[in-house]
Amino acid sequence: MKDLFSDNNIQPADSEFSQKKRGSEDNVLSKSLERRSQVDTESEKGGESAKVQIENLRRQLHEHNYNYYVLSQPTISDFEFDKLMRRLMDMEAEHPEFYDPTSPSVRVGSDINKNFVQVTHRYPMLSLQNTYSEGEVTDFYNRVKKGLNEDFEIVCELKFDGTSISLIYENGKLTQAVTRGDGKKGDDVTDNVRTIRSVPLILKGDNVPRYIEARGEVLMPWSVFEELNAAREAQEEPLFANPRNAASGTLKMQDSKVVASRKLDSYMYYLLGEYLPTDSHFENMMMAKKWGIRVSDAMKRCRSLDDVFAFLKHWDTERKNLPVATDGVVLKVDSLSQQRNLGYTSKFPRWAIAYKFNAEKALTRLDSVSYQVGRTGAVTPVANLEPVQLSGTTVKRASLYNEDAINALDLHIGDMVYVEKGGEIIPKITGVDKEARFLTGDKVTFAKRCPDCGTPLVRNEDEAVYYCPNADGCPTQIKGRIEHFVTRKAMDITVGPETIALLYDKGLIKNAADLYTLQFDDLVNLERWAETSARNLLASIEKSKSVPYERVLYALGIRYVGETVAQKLAQAFPGIDLLAQASIEQLTAVEEIGGRIAQSVVDFFANPNFTEILTRLKEYGLQFALSEEALAAKTDKLQGKTIVISGTFALHSRDEYKAMILQNGGKNSGSVSKNTDFILAGDNMGPAKLEKAEKLGVKIIDEQQFLGMIGVL
């Protein structure tokens, strides 16, 4: 069940949804920028003030965003747009006194983290009743007809599978963006939403109401979702099941720079306010589009039930060609006064419903089951299928997740199986046609041995995953760890998986440390290798020796130690020897380090093969301690103190304060308890934390007091 004002994002197949570029192939499209650039240059020569130049650049960039995202008629290339943006950002950096939260430059985000503040919705975000058949749609239509007893029209809109958002504009400027929450209150995610380029920061035109609220959906395009999951898969991190989950998780991230990098999209489909332009929902949305609000062209005003069914039939097929996830159509009575007359039941409006498409599925044959081994030894089963068309793509493989999932399906080789995508990008088997089971093969049972090295697999009691324990001798794991070691966020060595496999197969490398023993002659004599390629790789390896400790720690590939965990461990144990000697108790005392991570770290340093590799990497000059600058900042001023951070801050970000606590010997905690020494509180401190602090008598200090405590002020 979804909320009324969050389900029907619309992206048309032939305009907004088309894969458009800003016209880099068309020289005509760049003339506008050339003319404006000439004007700007002449203005500068004429002594135009910095403020005026900044305002002109902002105006131009807002206009180009409108042309691109709303009209789908770009007038400049990507390169030219980026050039204007770079110029604006440079000028804003030189003149911080002209800061404006609605500047196009906020699209890049900020690394200042903030707690999300709860905001009460001025208009509750309600839910819609779902229907699944044409008969139920007919019943809805007849109820509306009987309830109104007059002519009416139905607006049909695609129902996009994203996360709901409410955008508030005051005097034409975006002032707040709030999630649905529980329908009555939601989280203020304004900073994150400002990074979404399809969300206008300033509305166009002179007839924009003083207060307007636009309800819509934030979503992640399939292409971005696939890139994100591919990156997570490479790091053996859990994959997002669908773009909806990915969009929702991204919108609630603390770092808006990361949000900006995720390239979220948005569509608005409902306006609220006391001074709406017309009584027609459809006309209001067309007006909103003129103001610069992104509204889909895939809206249709239907005058009969036949028109509604034609819309449903068209989009049940056409939606498969869209680059974003959809799961239905929303039907609304067009007239706002008729909406008010129809009113609500105890749960839903009587003037709107959501028609849900059936998840697309196909029946195909299970040919075999294969098993993949990751760098940490995790073994994943994959169903190999007779190729079948599904959601516009040919599906040959589907995830089987783990042994429990296989047993639940009671799979046999040769079974006819149902494969679904629905809202999922990763195909999955959802059932078996057991009536079609005839002369099938053996029952599928999970592999007992590693498919690569033959080692018996093991499964921990508290996990659903089987592992190959032969970390030292399993070729796939070894090559996977080296591939992880060289990634950009780790050691940033410019070598790909194919080259790593070649070097491994030739016996030149057996672990990450061997990279630092490679010689020019080793490389230049390889097939299809030239002198330049050899020199470039050796230079990249040499450069990696300056990579800081926390990234080296991440590069080691310790199970469950991702980027963030590596940073926390590096702060808590500023040298690798300290970390190697740490006990489970010492490790779990570090914020966000649980027993599973702690045990994995201890096991890693207990493995003599890994410690030998570490010894060699030290000898080759890698950084296995925090820099002198970072160490100089470490003190014991907060030794033994447990500190809770709450609220938003002006002088430093929350992450910076967390780092300061660690640098000064303190411990971060996410919850207030009798063991809390004090709370570092900023604006909008969480009411629950405040109440508990008062009850327990925990001291509360502000950032000025805290900085004085550690000697920064």
C-alpha positions as CSV (number, residue, x, y, z in Angstrom):
1,M,0.0,0.0,0.0
2,K,1.5,3.3,-1.1
3,D,0.8,6.9,-0.3
4,L,-1.5,9.0,-2.4
5,F,0.8,11.7,-3.2
6,S,3.9,9.6,-3.8
7,D,3.0,6.8,-6.2
8,N,2.4,8.2,-9.6
9,N,5.7,9.5,-10.9
10,I,5.5,9.8,-14.7
11,Q,8.3,9.6,-17.2
12,P,7.3,9.6,-20.8
13,A,8.8,7.1,-23.2
14,D,9.4,9.6,-26.0
15,S,10.6,12.8,-24.2
16,E,11.8,12.9,-20.6
17,F,12.6,9.2,-20.7
18,S,14.6,9.3,-23.9
19,Q,18.3,9.0,-23.6
20,K,19.1,12.6,-24.4
21,K,22.3,14.5,-24.4
22,R,22.8,18.2,-24.2
23,G,23.3,18.5,-27.9
24,S,27.0,18.0,-28.2
25,E,26.5,16.7,-31.7
26,D,24.7,19.8,-32.8
27,N,26.8,22.9,-33.2
28,V,23.7,25.1,-33.5
29,L,22.9,24.3,-29.9
30,S,26.1,25.9,-28.6
31,K,25.4,29.3,-30.1
32,S,23.3,30.5,-27.2
33,L,26.2,29.9,-24.8
34,E,28.7,31.6,-27.1
35,R,26.5,34.7,-27.3
36,R,26.1,34.8,-23.5
37,S,29.8,34.2,-22.9
38,Q,30.6,37.2,-25.2
39,V,28.1,39.3,-23.2
40,D,29.6,38.1,-19.9
41,T,33.2,38.8,-21.1
42,E,32.2,42.3,-22.2
43,S,30.5,42.9,-18.9
44,E,33.6,41.9,-16.9
45,K,35.7,44.3,-19.0
46,G,33.2,46.9,-18.2
47,G,33.7,46.4,-14.5
48,E,30.5,44.5,-13.8
49,S,30.3,43.6,-10.1
50,A,31.0,40.1,-8.9
51,K,27.5,39.8,-7.4
52,V,25.9,40.7,-10.8
53,Q,28.2,38.2,-12.6
54,I,27.2,35.4,-10.1
55,E,23.5,36.2,-10.4
56,N,23.8,36.1,-14.2
57,L,25.6,32.7,-14.1
58,R,22.9,31.4,-11.8
59,R,20.2,32.6,-14.0
60,Q,21.8,31.0,-17.1
61,L,22.3,27.6,-15.3
62,H,18.7,27.6,-14.0
63,E,17.5,28.2,-17.5
64,H,19.6,25.4,-19.0
65,N,18.4,23.0,-16.3
66,Y,14.8,23.9,-17.2
67,N,15.5,23.4,-20.9
68,Y,17.1,20.0,-20.3
69,Y,14.9,18.4,-17.6
70,V,11.5,20.0,-18.2
71,L,11.3,20.8,-21.9
72,S,13.7,18.1,-23.1
73,Q,15.2,20.7,-25.4
74,P,18.8,21.4,-24.4
75,T,20.5,24.4,-26.0
76,I,24.1,23.8,-24.9
77,S,26.4,20.7,-24.7
78,D,27.3,19.0,-21.5
79,F,30.8,20.4,-21.8
80,E,29.5,23.9,-22.1
81,F,27.2,23.5,-19.2
82,D,30.0,22.2,-17.0
83,K,32.2,25.1,-18.0
84,L,29.5,27.6,-16.8
85,M,29.1,25.6,-13.6
86,R,32.8,25.6,-12.9
87,R,33.0,29.3,-13.4
88,L,30.1,29.9,-11.0
89,M,31.6,27.7,-8.4
90,D,35.0,29.5,-8.6
91,M,33.3,32.9,-8.2
92,E,31.2,31.7,-5.3
93,A,34.3,30.4,-3.6
94,E,36.0,33.8,-4.0
95,H,32.8,35.6,-2.8
96,P,31.2,33.5,0.0
97,E,29.3,36.6,1.1
98,F,26.9,36.0,-1.9
99,Y,25.9,32.5,-0.7
100,D,22.5,31.4,-1.9
101,P,20.9,28.0,-1.0
102,T,19.1,28.0,-4.3
103,S,22.3,28.4,-6.4
104,P,22.7,25.7,-9.1
105,S,26.1,24.9,-7.5
106,V,24.4,23.1,-4.6
107,R,23.8,20.3,-7.0
108,V,27.2,18.9,-6.2
109,G,26.3,18.4,-2.5
110,S,28.3,18.9,0.7
111,D,30.2,16.5,2.9
112,I,28.8,18.2,6.0
113,N,26.6,15.6,7.6
114,K,23.3,16.4,9.4
115,N,20.8,14.6,11.4
116,F,17.4,14.6,9.7
117,V,14.9,16.8,11.5
118,Q,11.3,15.6,11.7
119,V,8.8,17.9,10.1
120,T,5.0,17.9,10.4
121,H,3.3,17.8,7.0
122,R,1.0,20.7,6.4
123,Y,-1.2,18.4,4.3
124,P,-1.0,14.7,5.4
125,M,0.5,12.3,2.8
126,L,-2.2,9.7,2.5
127,S,-2.4,6.2,1.1
128,L,-4.1,4.7,-1.9
129,Q,-6.2,1.6,-2.2
130,N,-4.7,-0.9,-4.6
131,T,-6.6,-2.7,-7.4
132,Y,-5.4,-5.5,-9.5
133,S,-8.1,-6.1,-12.2
134,E,-10.2,-4.3,-14.7
135,G,-13.2,-5.3,-12.8
136,E,-12.0,-3.4,-9.7
137,V,-11.3,-0.4,-11.9
138,T,-14.9,-0.6,-13.3
139,D,-16.2,-0.7,-9.7
140,F,-14.2,2.4,-8.8
141,Y,-15.5,4.2,-11.9
142,N,-19.1,3.3,-11.1
143,R,-18.7,4.4,-7.4
144,V,-17.4,7.8,-8.6
145,K,-20.2,8.1,-11.1
146,K,-22.8,7.3,-8.4
147,G,-21.2,9.6,-5.8
148,L,-21.0,12.6,-8.1
149,N,-24.1,12.2,-10.2
150,E,-22.6,14.5,-12.8
151,D,-20.1,14.5,-15.6
152,F,-16.5,13.9,-14.5
153,E,-13.0,13.1,-16.0
154,I,-10.3,10.7,-14.8
155,V,-6.6,11.6,-15.0
156,C,-4.5,8.5,-15.6
157,E,-0.8,8.7,-14.5
158,L,2.0,6.2,-14.4
159,K,2.8,4.9,-10.9
160,F,6.5,5.0,-10.4
161,D,8.3,2.7,-8.0
162,G,10.4,5.2,-6.0
163,T,10.3,7.0,-2.7
164,S,7.8,9.8,-2.0
165,I,8.8,13.4,-1.5
166,S,7.1,16.7,-0.8
167,L,8.7,19.9,-2.1
168,I,7.7,23.2,-0.6
169,Y,8.2,26.4,-2.5
170,E,7.8,29.8,-0.9
171,N,7.9,32.9,-3.0
172,G,9.1,30.7,-5.9
173,K,12.1,29.3,-4.0
174,L,12.6,25.7,-2.8
175,T,12.6,26.0,1.0
176,Q,12.1,22.5,2.2
177,A,11.9,18.9,1.0
178,V,10.3,16.3,3.3
179,T,9.9,12.5,3.0
180,R,6.6,10.8,3.6
181,G,7.6,9.4,7.0
182,D,4.4,8.1,8.7
183,G,2.2,10.3,6.6
184,K,1.9,12.9,9.4
185,K,5.6,13.7,9.9
186,G,8.6,13.2,7.6
187,D,12.3,13.8,7.5
188,D,13.7,17.1,6.2
189,V,16.1,16.0,3.4
190,T,16.3,19.4,1.7
191,D,20.1,19.4,1.3
192,N,20.0,16.0,-0.4
193,V,17.1,16.9,-2.7
194,R,18.9,20.0,-3.8
195,T,21.5,17.8,-5.5
196,I,18.8,16.3,-7.8
197,R,19.1,18.2,-11.0
198,S,15.5,17.7,-12.1
199,V,14.2,19.5,-9.0
200,P,14.0,23.2,-9.7
201,L,15.5,25.4,-7.0
202,I,13.7,28.5,-8.2
203,L,10.4,28.5,-10.1
204,K,9.8,30.5,-13.3
205,G,7.1,33.0,-14.1
206,D,5.2,35.8,-12.3
207,N,2.1,33.8,-11.4
208,V,3.6,31.3,-8.9
209,P,1.6,31.2,-5.7
210,R,3.3,32.5,-2.5
211,Y,3.1,28.9,-1.1
212,I,3.0,25.8,-3.2
213,E,3.6,22.2,-2.3
214,A,4.6,19.7,-5.0
215,R,4.2,16.0,-4.2
216,G,6.1,13.5,-6.2
217,E,8.6,10.7,-6.3
218,V,12.3,10.4,-6.1
219,L,13.7,7.5,-8.1
220,M,16.9,5.9,-9.4
221,P,17.1,5.2,-13.1
222,W,17.9,1.6,-14.1
223,S,21.2,2.5,-15.6
224,V,22.4,4.2,-12.4
225,F,21.0,1.3,-10.3
226,E,22.9,-1.2,-12.4
227,E,26.2,0.7,-12.0
228,L,25.7,1.0,-8.3
229,N,25.0,-2.7,-7.8
230,A,28.0,-3.6,-10.0
231,A,30.2,-1.5,-7.8
232,R,28.7,-3.1,-4.7
233,E,29.1,-6.6,-6.2
234,A,32.7,-5.9,-6.9
235,Q,33.2,-5.2,-3.2
236,E,31.1,-8.2,-2.2
237,E,28.6,-5.9,-0.5
238,P,24.9,-6.7,-0.3
239,L,23.1,-5.7,-3.5
240,F,20.1,-3.4,-3.5
241,A,17.1,-5.5,-4.5
242,N,15.5,-2.8,-6.6
243,P,15.8,0.9,-7.6
244,R,13.1,1.9,-5.0
245,N,15.2,0.6,-2.1
246,A,18.3,2.2,-3.6
247,A,16.6,5.6,-4.1
248,S,15.2,5.5,-0.5
249,G,18.5,4.6,1.0
250,T,20.3,7.2,-1.0
251,L,17.9,10.0,-0.1
252,K,18.5,9.3,3.6
253,M,22.3,9.3,3.4
254,Q,24.1,11.8,5.6
255,D,26.6,12.9,3.0
256,S,24.9,14.9,0.2
257,K,28.0,14.7,-1.9
258,V,27.4,10.9,-2.1
259,V,23.8,11.6,-2.8
260,A,24.8,13.9,-5.7
261,S,27.0,11.1,-7.2
262,R,24.0,8.7,-7.2
263,K,22.2,10.8,-9.9
264,L,18.7,10.5,-8.5
265,D,15.8,11.6,-10.6
266,S,12.3,13.0,-9.8
267,Y,8.8,13.6,-11.1
268,M,6.0,15.6,-9.5
269,Y,2.4,14.7,-9.9
270,Y,0.3,16.7,-7.4
271,L,0.0,20.3,-6.3
272,L,-1.2,21.5,-2.9
273,G,-1.8,25.0,-1.7
274,E,-4.5,27.6,-1.0
275,Y,-4.1,29.5,-4.3
276,L,-3.9,26.8,-7.0
277,P,-4.3,28.1,-10.6
278,T,-7.4,26.1,-11.5
279,D,-9.9,23.5,-10.3
280,S,-8.4,20.9,-12.7
281,H,-5.7,18.7,-11.4
282,F,-4.5,18.1,-14.9
283,E,-4.3,21.8,-15.8
284,N,-2.5,22.6,-12.5
285,M,0.2,20.1,-13.4
286,M,0.5,21.6,-16.9
287,M,1.0,25.0,-15.2
288,A,3.5,23.5,-12.8
289,K,5.5,22.4,-15.8
290,K,5.6,25.9,-17.1
291,W,6.9,27.0,-13.7
292,G,9.8,24.6,-14.1
293,I,8.5,21.6,-12.1
294,R,9.2,18.4,-13.8
295,V,6.0,16.7,-14.8
296,S,5.6,13.7,-17.1
297,D,4.0,13.9,-20.5
298,A,2.5,10.5,-19.8
299,M,-0.7,11.9,-18.2
300,K,-4.0,11.6,-19.9
301,R,-7.4,13.0,-19.1
302,C,-10.0,10.3,-19.8
303,R,-13.6,11.0,-20.5
304,S,-14.8,7.4,-20.4
305,L,-14.0,4.0,-19.0
306,D,-12.9,2.8,-22.4
307,D,-10.3,5.6,-22.4
308,V,-9.0,4.4,-19.0
309,F,-8.7,0.8,-20.2
310,A,-6.8,1.9,-23.4
311,F,-4.3,3.8,-21.2
312,L,-3.8,0.8,-18.9
313,K,-3.3,-1.5,-21.9
314,H,-0.9,0.8,-23.6
315,W,1.4,1.3,-20.6
316,D,1.3,-2.3,-19.4
317,T,3.4,-3.0,-22.5
318,E,5.2,0.3,-23.1
319,R,6.4,0.6,-19.5
320,K,8.9,-2.2,-20.2
321,N,10.8,0.2,-22.4
322,L,11.2,2.9,-19.7
323,P,14.5,3.4,-18.0
324,V,12.9,3.6,-14.6
325,A,10.8,1.2,-12.5
326,T,7.0,1.4,-12.7
327,D,4.4,-0.9,-11.1
328,G,1.0,0.5,-12.1
329,V,-1.2,3.5,-12.9
330,V,-2.9,6.0,-10.6
331,L,-6.4,7.1,-11.5
332,K,-7.7,10.4,-10.1
333,V,-10.8,12.4,-10.5
334,D,-9.6,15.6,-12.3
335,S,-11.8,18.2,-10.6
336,L,-10.5,19.3,-7.2
337,S,-14.0,20.4,-6.1
338,Q,-15.3,16.9,-7.1
339,Q,-12.5,15.4,-5.1
340,R,-13.6,17.3,-2.1
341,N,-17.2,16.2,-2.6
342,L,-16.3,12.6,-2.8
343,G,-14.1,12.8,0.3
344,Y,-12.4,9.9,2.1
345,T,-13.1,6.6,3.7
346,S,-11.4,5.9,7.1
347,K,-8.2,5.0,5.2
348,F,-8.4,6.1,1.5
349,P,-9.7,8.9,-0.7
350,R,-12.8,7.9,-2.7
351,W,-11.6,9.9,-5.7
352,A,-8.4,7.9,-6.5
353,I,-7.1,4.4,-6.7
354,A,-3.9,2.7,-7.8
355,Y,-4.1,0.0,-10.4
356,K,-1.1,-2.4,-10.0
357,F,0.4,-4.2,-13.0
358,N,1.0,-7.9,-12.6
359,A,4.7,-8.5,-12.2
360,E,6.1,-9.8,-15.5
361,K,7.2,-13.4,-15.3
362,A,8.2,-16.1,-17.8
363,L,8.3,-19.8,-17.7
364,T,11.5,-21.4,-18.8
365,R,13.6,-24.5,-18.1
366,L,16.3,-24.8,-15.4
367,D,19.3,-26.3,-17.3
368,S,21.8,-26.3,-14.4
369,V,23.0,-24.6,-11.3
370,S,26.5,-23.2,-11.0
371,Y,28.4,-21.7,-8.1
372,Q,30.5,-18.5,-7.9
373,V,33.3,-17.9,-5.4
374,G,34.0,-14.3,-4.2
375,R,37.2,-12.9,-2.8
376,T,36.1,-13.5,0.7
377,G,35.2,-17.1,-0.1
378,A,31.4,-16.6,-0.1
379,V,29.8,-19.1,-2.5
380,T,26.7,-18.0,-4.5
381,P,24.4,-20.3,-6.4
382,V,23.3,-19.2,-9.9
383,A,20.5,-20.8,-12.0
384,N,21.4,-21.3,-15.6
385,L,18.2,-21.1,-17.7
386,E,17.0,-21.7,-21.2
387,P,17.1,-18.1,-22.6
388,V,13.7,-16.3,-22.3
389,Q,12.5,-12.8,-22.9
390,L,11.6,-10.8,-19.8
391,S,11.1,-7.0,-19.4
392,G,12.7,-6.3,-22.7
393,T,15.9,-8.4,-22.0
394,T,17.0,-11.9,-22.6
395,V,17.4,-13.7,-19.3
396,K,19.8,-16.6,-19.1
397,R,20.7,-16.6,-15.4
398,A,18.8,-16.0,-12.1
399,S,20.0,-15.7,-8.6
400,L,19.2,-18.5,-6.2
401,Y,20.6,-16.6,-3.2
402,N,21.5,-19.5,-0.8
403,E,20.8,-23.0,0.3
404,D,17.6,-22.1,2.1
405,A,16.2,-20.5,-1.0
406,I,17.0,-23.6,-3.1
407,N,15.4,-25.9,-0.6
408,A,12.2,-23.8,-0.3
409,L,11.7,-24.1,-4.1
410,D,12.3,-27.8,-4.2
411,L,14.2,-27.4,-7.5
412,H,15.2,-30.3,-9.8
413,I,17.4,-30.0,-12.9
414,G,15.1,-29.7,-15.9
415,D,12.2,-28.1,-14.0
416,M,10.0,-25.5,-15.7
417,V,10.5,-22.5,-13.4
418,Y,8.8,-19.1,-13.2
419,V,11.2,-16.2,-13.4
420,E,10.3,-12.7,-12.4
421,K,11.7,-9.2,-12.6
422,G,8.8,-7.0,-11.5
423,G,10.5,-4.3,-9.6
424,E,13.7,-6.3,-9.4
425,I,16.6,-5.7,-11.7
426,I,18.1,-9.1,-10.7
427,P,15.9,-11.9,-12.1
428,K,14.8,-14.5,-9.6
429,I,13.0,-17.8,-9.6
430,T,9.7,-17.5,-7.8
431,G,8.2,-20.9,-8.3
432,V,8.2,-24.3,-10.1
433,D,5.5,-25.7,-12.4
434,K,5.5,-29.1,-10.7
435,E,2.7,-30.4,-13.0
436,A,5.2,-30.1,-15.9
437,R,7.8,-32.1,-14.0
438,F,8.5,-35.1,-16.2
439,L,11.7,-37.0,-16.6
440,T,13.5,-34.3,-14.7
441,G,17.0,-34.6,-13.4
442,D,18.4,-34.7,-9.8
443,K,17.1,-32.6,-7.0
444,V,19.3,-29.5,-6.6
445,T,21.4,-29.6,-3.5
446,F,23.9,-27.0,-2.5
447,A,27.5,-27.7,-3.4
448,K,29.6,-29.5,-0.8
449,R,33.0,-28.4,-2.2
450,C,34.4,-25.2,-3.6
451,P,33.8,-25.2,-7.4
452,D,37.3,-23.8,-7.9
453,C,39.7,-25.5,-5.5
454,G,37.6,-28.5,-4.3
455,T,37.9,-27.6,-0.6
456,P,34.9,-28.7,1.5
457,L,32.6,-25.7,2.2
458,V,31.6,-24.4,5.6
459,R,28.6,-22.5,6.9
460,N,28.5,-20.6,10.1
461,E,25.5,-21.2,12.3
462,D,24.3,-17.6,12.2
463,E,24.7,-17.1,8.5
464,A,22.9,-18.4,5.4
465,V,26.1,-18.3,3.3
466,Y,28.6,-21.1,2.6
467,Y,32.3,-20.2,2.4
468,C,35.4,-21.8,1.0
469,P,37.8,-21.8,3.9
470,N,40.9,-22.2,1.6
471,A,41.7,-18.5,1.6
472,D,45.4,-19.2,1.0
473,G,45.1,-21.6,-1.9
474,C,41.8,-21.0,-3.7
475,P,42.8,-19.3,-7.0
476,T,39.5,-17.3,-7.4
477,Q,39.8,-15.9,-3.9
478,I,43.4,-15.0,-4.4
479,K,42.8,-13.2,-7.7
480,G,39.7,-11.6,-6.2
481,R,41.7,-10.2,-3.3
482,I,44.3,-8.8,-5.6
483,E,41.6,-7.2,-7.8
484,H,40.1,-5.6,-4.6
485,F,43.6,-4.4,-3.5
486,V,44.2,-2.4,-6.7
487,T,40.8,-0.7,-6.9
488,R,40.6,3.1,-7.0
489,K,39.2,3.4,-3.4
490,A,42.0,1.1,-2.1
491,M,45.5,1.3,-3.6
492,D,44.4,2.8,-7.0
493,I,46.8,0.8,-9.1
494,T,45.9,0.9,-12.8
495,V,45.6,-2.8,-13.6
496,G,42.4,-4.7,-14.6
497,P,41.1,-8.2,-13.8
498,E,42.3,-9.7,-17.1
499,T,45.9,-8.5,-16.4
500,I,45.8,-9.8,-12.9
501,A,44.6,-13.2,-14.1
502,L,47.4,-13.2,-16.7
503,L,50.1,-12.3,-14.1
504,Y,48.7,-15.0,-11.8
505,D,48.6,-17.6,-14.5
506,K,52.1,-16.8,-15.5
507,G,53.3,-17.3,-12.0
508,L,54.4,-13.6,-11.6
509,I,52.0,-12.9,-8.7
510,K,50.4,-15.1,-6.0
511,N,49.3,-12.3,-3.7
512,A,49.1,-8.5,-3.5
513,A,52.6,-8.2,-2.2
514,D,54.0,-9.7,-5.3
515,L,52.9,-6.7,-7.3
516,Y,55.7,-4.8,-5.7
517,T,58.3,-7.3,-7.0
518,L,57.3,-7.0,-10.6
519,Q,60.1,-6.0,-13.0
520,F,60.1,-4.3,-16.3
521,D,61.3,-7.4,-18.1
522,D,58.6,-9.5,-16.5
523,L,55.9,-7.3,-18.1
524,V,57.3,-6.3,-21.4
525,N,57.8,-9.9,-22.5
526,L,54.1,-10.7,-21.9
527,E,51.9,-11.2,-24.9
528,R,50.5,-7.9,-26.3
529,W,52.4,-5.8,-23.7
530,A,54.4,-2.8,-24.9
531,E,57.1,-0.8,-23.1
532,T,54.7,2.0,-22.3
533,S,52.2,-0.3,-20.7
534,A,54.9,-1.9,-18.6
535,R,56.3,1.5,-17.4
536,N,52.8,2.8,-16.6
537,L,51.9,-0.2,-14.4
538,L,55.2,0.0,-12.5
539,A,54.8,3.8,-12.0
540,S,51.2,3.2,-10.7
541,I,52.5,0.5,-8.3
542,E,55.2,2.9,-7.0
543,K,52.8,5.7,-6.6
544,S,50.5,3.5,-4.5
545,K,53.1,3.5,-1.7
546,S,51.9,6.9,-0.6
547,V,48.3,5.8,-0.2
548,P,47.2,6.6,3.4
549,Y,46.9,4.0,6.1
550,E,43.1,3.8,6.3
551,R,42.9,3.0,2.5
552,V,45.7,0.4,2.8
553,L,43.7,-1.2,5.6
554,Y,40.7,-1.3,3.4
555,A,42.8,-2.7,0.5
556,L,43.8,-5.7,2.6
557,G,40.3,-7.2,2.1
558,I,39.5,-8.2,5.6
559,R,36.0,-9.7,5.5
560,Y,33.3,-7.1,6.6
561,V,35.9,-4.3,6.7
562,G,34.6,-1.8,4.1
563,E,35.8,1.8,3.6
564,T,34.0,3.3,6.7
565,V,35.0,0.5,9.0
566,A,38.6,0.8,7.9
567,Q,38.6,4.5,8.7
568,K,37.2,3.9,12.2
569,L,39.7,1.2,12.9
570,A,42.6,3.4,11.7
571,Q,41.5,6.1,14.0
572,A,41.1,3.8,17.0
573,F,44.3,1.8,16.2
574,P,46.7,4.3,14.5
575,G,49.2,1.7,13.6
576,I,48.8,-1.8,12.0
577,D,50.7,-3.4,14.9
578,L,48.2,-2.0,17.4
579,L,45.3,-3.4,15.3
580,A,47.0,-6.7,15.0
581,Q,47.3,-7.0,18.8
582,A,43.7,-5.8,19.5
583,S,41.4,-8.2,21.4
584,I,37.7,-8.7,20.6
585,E,36.8,-6.5,23.6
586,Q,39.1,-3.7,22.4
587,L,37.7,-3.9,18.8
588,T,34.0,-3.9,19.8
589,A,34.7,-0.8,22.0
590,V,35.1,1.1,18.7
591,E,31.9,2.7,17.5
592,E,30.0,0.5,15.0
593,I,32.4,-2.4,15.3
594,G,30.3,-5.4,16.3
595,G,31.3,-9.0,17.2
596,R,31.3,-10.3,13.7
597,I,33.7,-7.6,12.4
598,A,35.9,-7.9,15.5
599,Q,36.2,-11.7,15.1
600,S,37.0,-11.3,11.4
601,V,39.8,-8.9,12.2
602,V,41.2,-11.2,14.8
603,D,41.1,-14.2,12.5
604,F,42.8,-12.2,9.7
605,F,45.8,-11.4,11.9
606,A,45.9,-14.9,13.2
607,N,46.5,-16.3,9.7
608,P,50.3,-16.7,9.2
609,N,50.0,-16.4,5.4
610,F,48.3,-13.0,5.7
611,T,50.8,-11.7,8.3
612,E,53.6,-12.7,6.0
613,I,52.1,-10.7,3.2
614,L,51.7,-7.7,5.7
615,T,55.4,-8.0,6.6
616,R,56.4,-7.9,3.0
617,L,54.1,-4.9,2.2
618,K,55.7,-3.0,5.1
619,E,59.1,-3.7,3.7
620,Y,58.0,-2.4,0.3
621,G,57.1,1.0,2.0
622,L,53.3,1.0,2.2
623,Q,51.7,3.3,4.8
624,F,50.7,1.2,7.9
625,A,50.3,4.0,10.4
626,L,48.4,7.3,10.5
627,S,50.4,10.3,9.2
628,E,52.4,12.5,11.6
629,E,49.8,15.2,11.0
630,A,47.0,12.9,12.0
631,L,49.0,11.6,15.0
632,A,49.8,15.1,16.2
633,A,46.1,15.7,16.6
634,K,45.7,12.6,18.9
635,T,45.5,13.3,22.6
636,D,44.1,11.6,25.7
637,K,41.9,14.5,26.7
638,L,38.7,12.5,26.3
639,Q,40.2,9.2,27.5
640,G,37.6,6.9,28.9
641,K,34.7,9.3,28.0
642,T,31.7,8.0,26.2
643,I,30.1,10.8,24.1
644,V,26.8,11.0,22.2
645,I,26.5,13.5,19.3
646,S,23.0,14.9,18.5
647,G,21.7,17.7,16.3
648,T,23.2,19.8,13.6
649,F,26.3,22.0,13.9
650,A,27.7,25.2,12.4
651,L,31.5,24.9,12.9
652,H,32.2,21.3,11.9
653,S,30.3,18.3,10.5
654,R,29.2,15.4,12.7
655,D,31.8,13.2,11.1
656,E,34.5,15.7,11.9
657,Y,33.3,15.8,15.6
658,K,33.3,12.0,15.7
659,A,36.9,12.0,14.4
660,M,37.9,14.5,17.0
661,I,36.4,12.3,19.7
662,L,38.5,9.4,18.5
663,Q,41.6,11.5,18.1
664,N,41.3,12.6,21.7
665,G,40.8,9.2,23.1
666,G,37.0,9.2,23.5
667,K,34.4,6.8,22.4
668,N,31.4,7.7,20.2
669,S,28.0,6.2,21.1
670,G,24.7,6.4,19.2
671,S,22.5,6.2,22.2
672,V,22.2,7.8,25.6
673,S,22.6,5.6,28.7
674,K,23.9,5.7,32.2
675,N,27.4,5.2,30.8
676,T,27.2,8.4,28.7
677,D,29.6,11.1,30.0
678,F,28.1,13.9,28.1
679,I,26.2,14.8,24.9
680,L,27.6,17.1,22.3
681,A,24.5,18.9,21.1
682,G,23.8,21.1,18.2
683,D,20.6,22.6,16.8
684,N,17.5,20.4,16.7
685,M,18.8,17.9,19.2
686,G,16.7,14.7,19.0
687,P,13.8,15.0,21.5
688,A,14.2,11.4,22.6
689,K,17.9,11.9,23.5
690,L,17.1,15.1,25.3
691,E,14.4,13.5,27.4
692,K,16.6,10.6,28.3
693,A,19.5,12.9,29.1
694,E,17.4,14.9,31.5
695,K,16.1,11.7,33.1
696,L,19.5,10.3,33.6
697,G,21.1,13.6,34.5
698,V,23.6,13.5,31.6
699,K,25.5,16.7,30.9
700,I,24.8,18.5,27.6
701,I,27.5,20.8,26.0
702,D,27.5,22.8,22.8
703,E,30.2,22.7,20.2
704,Q,32.0,25.8,21.6
705,Q,32.4,24.1,24.9
706,F,33.5,20.9,23.3
707,L,36.2,22.6,21.2
708,G,37.4,24.4,24.3
709,M,37.5,21.1,26.1
710,I,39.9,19.6,23.5
711,G,41.9,22.7,23.2
712,V,40.9,23.8,19.7
713,L,39.4,27.1,20.8
